[in-house]
Amino acid sequence: MRQHRLRHHRALAAIAALVLVVSGCGRDGSGGTEDGAPVAGASADFGTLKGLCGPGKQTLAPVQGVTADEIKVGTLTDQGYDKRGDYADAAKVFTSWCNDAGGINGRKLTATIRDAKLMEVRQRMLEACREDFFLVGGGSALDSLGVKDRLSCMLPALPATTTMVENTGSDLQVSPWGGASYSRYAGYFTWLLKEAYPGSAGAVGSIVGDSPVTKVLNEQVKETVESAGGTFSYSDTYPTAGIADWTPYAQAIKSKKVKGLVFYGNFTDLVKLELALTNLNYRLDWIDANAYSYGPAFLKLAGKAIGFQNNLADIGGVHPLESASSSPATQQLIDLFAKYAPGAPVSLGAVRAFTAFVLFAKAAGSCGDDLTRKCAYEAVLKESAWTAGGLLAPIDLSQIDAPLKCFNVEQATPDGWKPADFKPNQGAFRCDAPVYKLTRSYVKPMKLEDVGRSMADLETR
């Protein structure tokens, strides 16, 4: 029995290593003065959002996690397992800046970092159910383990990312990354196969980590590719624990004359595969390195493969970090990190977490003194063209299950990540993505009715 439990734990750990989620670290945010007054010179504006944070005098303590002086939110991470600080760094930076500006209508914003350490999602969720007003700006690789408890206690969430299909699109949760029943990558793969590299459409390949989690995500991507006119000439899995020699996989890709490759797994394994392909002198038209690879770590690890293989990534409508000079909000975010978390990397995960805090602050601020979950959640749903002050392409949050209309593609080069030639038509983004509704049978996201709840219960929380 003990050996069975050890094998089970190792399998879950290996699965999580493949899941494309960026987690955070365990530090709380602070900021502000002892009496709650704004710090001299602190701006209340973020990007195009005026007065996002600022002073005020509140008197009510209407619900759990909200007093006249403070708002408590939780940020879920896997920091104890993956050692990544993206989400907690974003929580620290946003709360420090917001509190320096006076808080949310004078209430200090406190983010409690809830470290699930991969396997303790349910424990952290139960703690959040007892203490937090909202969950904001976090995520965990095994996030579906906590969704039933979150819905049972009517805890709204504005995550940085969602991972497992039971949680993605679940109730009482709003994410600017597209609805669960629609493909998030229809624009990206349509551009790849019909415009950029039409010669690759008949020879697409796929490699995915051999786990139930990533297999489902990969099947959704495969459906999207096929809907855009792609045909798979090669498909394979690799062990979740990784392999020492990727040469056999590279040889199979070469023998099948694969021209475009979708890889679903840890980018450290993708690097090993690309180096094996490069050593065979085989260059594909494109490799979908996905958004998880967007950052300096992938470039450093890939080495000579970067100059040989064509790595692309759809970063989901986030303004490119390397183009911050053309986005005042992105530059402001980078500056805030330099001030409040010097040395912390401004990663894609950190940006996504920060946008969740921006959304929460705007919604909570609109509720005034009588700040309830119902008011804040409904305020979020009023955002029909949300950009987080300019960090994102516009997305309609008023429809929970809505397709993404905008996308943007990054290309890995020896000089760093740069926007690919994907023909943007709205600033840094292209906003004419076709709508594709997934038609195959997948696990459904959990709903309030599954736990005997309804939206009417939110009024009493």
DOVEX-820339 format. One record per residue (C-alpha): x, y, z; residue in one letter. Coordinates in steps of 0.5 Angstrom, whole numbers. Example, Ala and Ser with C-alpha at 12.3 -4.5 7.8 and 13.67 -1.06 7.14 Angstrom:
# residues 2
R      X      Y      Z  code
R     25     -9     16     A
R     27     -2     14     S
# end
This chain:
# residues 461
R      X      Y      Z  code
R      0      0      0     M
R      6      5      2     R
R      9      3     -5     Q
R      2      5     -8     H
R      2     12     -5     R
R      9     13     -7     L
R      8     12    -14     R
R      1     16    -14     H
R      5     22    -11     H
R     10     21    -16     R
R      5     21    -22     A
R      1     27    -20     L
R      8     31    -19     A
R     10     29    -26     A
R      3     31    -29     I
R      4     38    -25     A
R     11     39    -28     A
R      7     38    -35     L
R      1     43    -34     V
R      2     49    -37     L
R      1     54    -31     V
R      6     59    -27     V
R      5     59    -20     S
R      7     64    -14     G
R     11     65     -8     C
R      9     66     -1     G
R     10     73      1     R
R      4     78      3     D
R      3     85      0     G
R      3     91      5     S
R      4     98      3     G
R      1    105      5     G
R      2    109     12     T
R      0    106     19     E
R     -6    111     19     D
R     -8    109     12     G
R     -7    115      9     A
R     -4    115      2     P
R      4    116      1     V
R      6    122     -2     A
R      7    122     -9     G
R      3    116    -10     A
R     -1    115    -16     S
R     -8    113    -16     A
R     -8    111    -23     D
R     -6    105    -27     F
R     -6    106    -35     G
R    -12    108    -37     T
R    -16    107    -31     L
R    -17    113    -27     K
R    -17    113    -19     G
R    -16    105    -19     L
R    -14    106    -12     C
R    -15    112     -7     G
R    -17    114      0     P
R    -24    114      3     G
R    -27    113     10     K
R    -31    107     10     Q
R    -36    105     16     T
R    -39     98     15     L
R    -36     91     16     A
R    -41     88     11     P
R    -38     81     10     V
R    -33     76     11     Q
R    -26     79      9     G
R    -28     86      9     V
R    -28     91     15     T
R    -28     98     15     A
R    -21     98     15     D
R    -19     92     11     E
R    -20     87      5     I
R    -17     80      5     K
R    -17     76     -1     V
R    -13     70     -2     G
R     -8     68     -8     T
R     -7     61     -9     L
R      0     58    -11     T
R      4     52    -12     D
R     10     56     -9     Q
R     12     50     -4     G
R     13     45    -10     Y
R     15     49    -16     D
R     19     55    -13     K
R     16     60    -18     R
R     14     67    -15     G
R     10     70    -21     D
R      3     70    -17     Y
R      6     72    -10     A
R     10     78    -13     D
R      5     80    -17     A
R      0     80    -11     A
R      6     84     -7     K
R      7     89    -12     V
R      0     91    -13     F
R     -2     91     -6     T
R      4     95     -4     S
R      2    100    -10     W
R     -5    100     -8     C
R     -4    101     -1     N
R      1    107     -2     D
R     -5    110     -6     A
R    -10    110     -1     G
R    -12    103     -1     G
R    -19    101     -4     I
R    -23    107     -2     N
R    -19    107      4     G
R    -19    100      6     R
R    -12     97      6     K
R    -12     91      1     L
R     -9     85      4     T
R     -7     78      0     A
R     -6     72      3     T
R     -1     67     -1     I
R     -4     60      0     R
R      1     55     -2     D
R     -2     49     -4     A
R      5     46     -5     K
R      2     42    -11     L
R     -2     37     -7     M
R     -6     41     -2     E
R    -11     45     -6     V
R    -17     43     -2     R
R    -13     45      5     Q
R    -12     52      2     R
R    -19     52     -1     M
R    -22     51      6     L
R    -18     56      9     E
R    -20     61      4     A
R    -27     59      5     C
R    -26     61     12     R
R    -23     67     11     E
R    -22     71      4     D
R    -27     75      1     F
R    -25     73     -6     F
R    -19     69     -9     L
R    -15     74    -14     V
R     -9     73    -18     G
R     -7     66    -17     G
R     -7     59    -20     G
R     -5     51    -18     S
R     -3     46    -23     A
R     -9     41    -20     L
R    -14     47    -19     D
R    -20     42    -20     S
R    -18     39    -13     L
R    -21     45    -10     G
R    -27     47    -14     V
R    -32     44    -11     K
R    -31     47     -4     D
R    -30     54     -7     R
R    -37     53    -10     L
R    -40     50     -4     S
R    -37     56      0     C
R    -39     61     -5     M
R    -32     64     -6     L
R    -31     68    -12     P
R    -25     68    -16     A
R    -21     72    -21     L
R    -15     67    -23     P
R     -9     69    -26     A
R    -10     62    -30     T
R    -14     56    -30     T
R    -11     49    -31     T
R    -16     43    -31     M
R    -22     42    -35     V
R    -27     41    -29     E
R    -24     48    -26     N
R    -24     52    -33     T
R    -30     55    -34     G
R    -33     53    -27     S
R    -38     58    -24     D
R    -37     64    -20     L
R    -30     65    -23     Q
R    -28     70    -29     V
R    -22     70    -33     S
R    -20     74    -39     P
R    -17     68    -43     W
R    -24     66    -47     G
R    -30     62    -45     G
R    -29     54    -44     A
R    -33     52    -49     S
R    -29     56    -55     Y
R    -22     55    -57     S
R    -18     60    -55     R
R    -13     59    -61     Y
R    -17     59    -67     A
R    -14     65    -69     G
R     -7     63    -68     Y
R     -8     56    -72     F
R    -12     59    -77     T
R     -6     64    -78     W
R     -1     59    -78     L
R     -4     54    -83     L
R     -8     59    -88     K
R     -3     65    -88     E
R      4     64    -85     A
R      6     57    -87     Y
R      0     54    -91     P
R      5     49    -94     G
R      5     46    -87     S
R     -3     44    -86     A
R     -2     37    -89     G
R      4     35    -84     A
R      2     37    -77     V
R      5     33    -71     G
R      3     33    -64     S
R      7     31    -58     I
R      4     31    -51     V
R      6     28    -44     G
R      3     22    -42     D
R     -2     24    -37     S
R    -10     25    -37     P
R     -9     32    -35     V
R     -5     34    -41     T
R     -8     29    -46     K
R    -15     33    -45     V
R    -12     40    -46     L
R     -8     37    -52     N
R    -14     34    -55     E
R    -18     41    -55     Q
R    -12     44    -59     V
R    -12     38    -64     K
R    -19     39    -65     E
R    -17     47    -66     T
R    -12     45    -71     V
R    -16     41    -75     E
R    -22     46    -75     S
R    -17     51    -79     A
R    -15     46    -84     G
R     -9     42    -81     G
R     -8     35    -82     T
R     -4     31    -77     F
R      1     26    -80     S
R      5     24    -73     Y
R      2     24    -66     S
R      6     21    -60     D
R      6     22    -52     T
R     12     22    -48     Y
R     13     19    -41     P
R     11     24    -35     T
R     17     23    -32     A
R     21     25    -38     G
R     26     22    -42     I
R     34     22    -43     A
R     34     21    -50     D
R     30     25    -55     W
R     33     23    -61     T
R     28     17    -63     P
R     22     22    -63     Y
R     26     27    -67     A
R     28     21    -72     Q
R     20     20    -72     A
R     19     27    -74     I
R     24     27    -79     K
R     21     21    -82     S
R     14     23    -82     K
R     16     30    -85     K
R     13     34    -80     V
R     13     41    -82     K
R      9     44    -76     G
R      9     41    -69     L
R      5     42    -63     V
R      8     41    -56     F
R      4     40    -50     Y
R      9     39    -44     G
R     14     42    -40     N
R     19     47    -44     F
R     25     44    -41     T
R     23     37    -45     D
R     21     41    -51     L
R     28     44    -51     V
R     31     37    -51     K
R     27     35    -57     L
R     29     41    -61     E
R     36     40    -60     L
R     36     33    -62     A
R     32     36    -68     L
R     37     41    -70     T
R     43     35    -69     N
R     39     32    -74     L
R     39     38    -79     N
R     32     38    -79     Y
R     28     44    -79     R
R     20     45    -78     L
R     16     51    -81     D
R     14     52    -74     W
R     14     49    -67     I
R      8     52    -62     D
R     12     53    -56     A
R      6     56    -53     N
R      6     61    -48     A
R      9     58    -42     Y
R     16     58    -46     S
R     15     66    -47     Y
R     21     69    -43     G
R     28     69    -42     P
R     29     62    -39     A
R     27     58    -45     F
R     32     62    -50     L
R     37     61    -45     K
R     36     53    -45     L
R     35     52    -52     A
R     41     55    -54     G
R     43     54    -62     K
R     36     51    -63     A
R     33     58    -63     I
R     37     60    -69     G
R     35     54    -73     F
R     28     52    -71     Q
R     22     57    -71     N
R     19     57    -64     N
R     12     61    -64     L
R      8     63    -58     A
R      1     65    -58     D
R      1     70    -51     I
R     -7     70    -51     G
R     -7     78    -52     G
R     -2     80    -47     V
R      2     86    -49     H
R      9     84    -51     P
R     14     86    -45     L
R     19     87    -50     E
R     15     92    -53     S
R     13     96    -46     A
R     15    103    -49     S
R      9    103    -54     S
R      4    101    -48     S
R      4    106    -42     P
R      1    101    -37     A
R      6     95    -39     T
R     11    100    -38     Q
R      8    102    -31     Q
R      7     95    -29     L
R     15     94    -30     I
R     16    100    -26     D
R     12     98    -20     L
R     16     91    -20     F
R     22     95    -20     A
R     20     99    -14     K
R     16     94    -10     Y
R     20     88    -12     A
R     26     89    -14     P
R     30     83    -18     G
R     23     80    -19     A
R     22     78    -26     P
R     16     81    -30     V
R     14     74    -33     S
R      8     73    -37     L
R      5     69    -31     G
R      6     76    -26     A
R      2     80    -32     V
R     -4     75    -32     R
R     -4     76    -24     A
R     -3     83    -24     F
R     -9     84    -29     T
R    -13     80    -24     A
R    -12     85    -18     F
R    -13     91    -23     V
R    -20     88    -24     L
R    -21     86    -17     F
R    -20     93    -15     A
R    -24     97    -20     K
R    -30     92    -18     A
R    -29     93    -11     A
R    -28    100    -11     G
R    -35    101    -15     S
R    -38     98     -9     C
R    -37    103     -4     G
R    -38    102      3     D
R    -43     96      3     D
R    -38     92     -1     L
R    -41     85     -2     T
R    -39     79     -6     R
R    -45     80    -10     K
R    -44     87    -11     C
R    -36     86    -13     A
R    -38     80    -18     Y
R    -43     83    -21     E
R    -39     89    -22     A
R    -34     85    -26     V
R    -39     82    -31     L
R    -41     89    -33     K
R    -34     90    -36     E
R    -35     89    -44     S
R    -29     91    -46     A
R    -24     90    -41     W
R    -16     91    -42     T
R    -14     92    -35     A
R    -12     99    -36     G
R     -8     97    -43     G
R     -5     91    -41     L
R     -9     86    -45     L
R    -13     86    -52     A
R    -20     88    -50     P
R    -25     82    -48     I
R    -32     82    -46     D
R    -33     80    -39     L
R    -40     81    -39     S
R    -41     74    -42     Q
R    -38     68    -38     I
R    -37     64    -44     D
R    -35     68    -50     A
R    -30     67    -55     P
R    -23     71    -56     L
R    -23     76    -62     K
R    -16     78    -61     C
R     -9     74    -61     F
R     -2     76    -61     N
R      4     72    -63     V
R     11     72    -61     E
R     17     69    -64     Q
R     24     67    -61     A
R     30     69    -64     T
R     37     70    -62     P
R     36     77    -60     D
R     30     75    -55     G
R     23     74    -56     W
R     19     79    -61     K
R     13     80    -64     P
R     12     75    -70     A
R      9     78    -77     D
R      2     76    -75     F
R     -1     82    -78     K
R     -4     86    -72     P
R    -10     90    -74     N
R    -11     94    -67     Q
R     -5     96    -64     G
R     -1     90    -62     A
R     -6     85    -63     F
R    -10     82    -68     R
R    -18     82    -67     C
R    -21     78    -73     D
R    -20     71    -70     A
R    -25     66    -72     P
R    -30     63    -67     V
R    -29     56    -66     Y
R    -34     52    -61     K
R    -31     46    -59     L
R    -36     40    -61     T
R    -32     34    -58     R
R    -34     31    -51     S
R    -30     33    -46     Y
R    -30     34    -38     V
R    -35     39    -36     K
R    -33     45    -32     P
R    -37     45    -25     M
R    -43     49    -24     K
R    -46     51    -17     L
R    -52     46    -19     E
R    -47     41    -18     D
R    -46     43    -11     V
R    -53     44     -9     G
R    -52     52    -10     R
R    -55     58    -14     S
R    -53     65    -15     M
R    -58     67    -10     A
R    -54     64     -5     D
R    -49     70     -6     L
R    -53     75     -4     E
R    -52     72      4     T
R    -45     72      3     R
# end
